[in-house]
Amino acid sequence: MPKEPTNKEILEAINAFSGDTDKRFDGIDGRLDGIDGRLDGIDGRLTKVETTMVTKDYLDDKLADLRGDLVVLMRKEDMKVKKLVDILKSRKLLTDKDVKQIMSMEPFPQLML
């Protein structure tokens, strides 16, 4: 018949378990607080992420600026294409139909009357 554990054995087992649990909590506390209470714990890391994080409004503004810059560049290129088409037409290398077809293309189509 199995021997019943004594109160002393039960208390020793509980003490050993609580000691291991305390060590685990100390490790978790160290990770959360950082070493020696410095700000390299979770709070410090979150603060660093929050300060370097890009906000949606900031990103929207930057993307709008980029879009505007790209439109300006595309307009400049479109002016070059128009000038090239005019030169080729004046030298009779393009027909009126060719010019109309080229100028009606995207991104800035022109309605030829």
N, C-alpha and C positions, 0 to 999 in steps of 0.2 A: 504494500500500500504506500502511495507517495507521501512523502513527509510534507507537512504544512509549513510554509515559510513563516519565520518568526517576524515579529514587528521590527526588530532590528534590521533584518535582511530587506524588508520592504522599504524601510526608511533609507537604507544605504542605496537601494536601486533608484528611489525617487531622487535622492541627493545627486547621484551620478548623472541621471537624466537631466535634472535642472542645471547642473554644471555645464553639460554639453549644450543645452539650450541657451544658456547665458553667453557661452562663447560664440554661438552662431549669431545671436543678437548683437553682440559687440562687433562682429565682422560686418553685419548689415549697417549698424550705426556708423562704423568707420567709412563705409562706402557712401553713405548719405551725407555725412558731415565733412568728409575729407580727412586727410591725415592731420592730426594736431589742430583740428578746428579751422584749417585754412579753407579758402573758398574754392578748392578744387573738388569738392564733393558734388553731389547732384544739384544742390542749389546754385553753386558757382557755375557749374556747367550749363544749367538752364539759363542763368543770367547772361552768360556769354552768347548762347544761341539766340536769345531774345534781342541782344544788342546788335548782332550781326545779321539778323534775319531780314530778308527783303519783304516789305509789306505789299499787299495787293495794289494799293493806290500808287506806290512808288513804281512798281512794275508796269502798271497801266500807263503812267506818265511817260516812262522810258520807251515803251513800245509805241506810243503815239508819236513821240519825237522821232523815233527811228522810221516810222511809216512816213512821216512828213519829209524827212531827209531823203528817203528812197524815191518819193514822188518827185521831188525837185531834181534828183539825178536823172530819173527817167524822162522828165520834161526836157532836160538838156540834150539827152540822147535823141529824143524825138525831133528836136530842132535840127540836129545834125542830119537825121534821116530826111527831113523835109528839104534841107538845103541840097543834099546829095541827089534827091529825086529831081529837084528843079534844075540842077546842073546837067543831069543825064537827059532830061527832057529837052533842055535848050540845045544840047548837042545831038538831038534827034536819035538817041539810043533807046528811049522809052516812048511808047505811044500814049495817047490820052487814056486809053483803056488801062494800060499798065499803071499809069500814075494814079488813076482812080482806084484801082485794086489795091495798090500799096498804101495809099493814104487812108483807105477805109479799114485798115487792119488795126488791131488792138496794140497797145494799151490805150492810146488816145486817138480813136478813129475820127476822121474828118469827113463831114458830109460834103460831097462834091456836087455842085449844081451845074 
